[in-house]
């Protein structure tokens, strides 16, 4: 039973981490767009959320590489456990 749930839990964890990063960037981009569309005083400060968005995009790329590494290492460990049962 555990051999079935390990890949499922690994996939759910990978999906949740990817979705959290995309949701965060979507919210900040929407906030910046709202500040830009309001105009006036807020038009000058819409660049701050955009700078934060650029920083978060770099962070999300780093997290994506780490997630891919962890996913592949754990997949190899799970496959090793299945192939070489004790």
N, C-alpha and C positions, 0 to 999 in steps of 0.2 A: 504494500500500500504506500509506503514512504517513497518508493521509486516512481510512483505516479505523481505524487504531490510535489516533489522537489522541483521538477521543471515547471509545473504550474505556478508555484510560489515564486520561482525565479522570474518567470515572465510577467507576473502581476507586479512584482517589485520594480522591474525595468519599466513597465508601462506607467506606473504611478510616478516614478521619478521624472520620466520624460514629460508627462502631462502636467506636472507641477511647474516645471520650467517654462513650458509653453503658455500656461495660464498666467503666470507672473509677467512674462513679457507682453502678453496680450492686454492685461490690465494696465500696465504702465504706458504702453503705446496708446491705449484709449484715453488715458488721463492726459497725455501730452496733446493728443488730437483735440480733446475738449478744451484745453487751455488755448490752443491755437485758434479754434473756431470762435471762442468767446470774443477775442479781440481786445483792444484797449490795453490796459495795464498787464493783463495776463499774457498777452502776445509776447512781451519781452522775456517772460520767465518760462516759456514752454521749452526752452533749450535745456533746462535743468533735468526734467524727466527724460529727455532724449539722451543726455549724457549718461544718466543712470542706466538707461536701456542698453546703450552700447557696452557699458561695463558688465551688465548682466548677460548680454549675449556672449561675451568672452568667457564669463564664468560658466554659462550653460554649455559652451563647447568643451571646456575642460571637464565638466561633470559628465558629458556624453562620452568622452574618451575613457574616463575612469569606469563608467557604467559598462561600456563595451568590454573593457579588460576584465572586470569582475564577472560579467556574464560568461565570457569565454572560459575563464579559469574555473568557475564553478561548474559549467557544463562539462568540461574535461574531467573534473573530479567526479561528477555524477556518472559519467560514462565509464570511468575507470572502476567505480564501485559496482556498476551493473555487470561489466565484463569480467571482472575478477572478484567474484563473490567469495567471501571467506568461508 
